[in-house]
């Protein structure tokens, strides 16, 4: 399966990286690379995350301190939202 990031997910990645980079640019690179590496694991194992009760086709993957919501349709994995676990959602 292939990954596709929604505009919201891309915005989330940018926002999270920018927040970390304000204090530590090297850490921002490290965390974003690690997060993307974990997300890429979905390509070979799309059921890695747990099913969400609130969203019929939605799934949730935890990557360290980050939460990723995604769904699968037509051989594509759509990354919907990404946020830090301490953020209110």
RALINPE-V310779 format. One line per field, one symbol per residue. burial: + if it has 24 or more other C-alpha atoms within 12 Angstrom, else -. Layout:
# RALINPE-V310779
burial: ???
This chain:
# RALINPE-V310779
burial: --+++---+--++--++-------------++--++-+++-++--+-++--------++++++--+++++++----++++++++-----
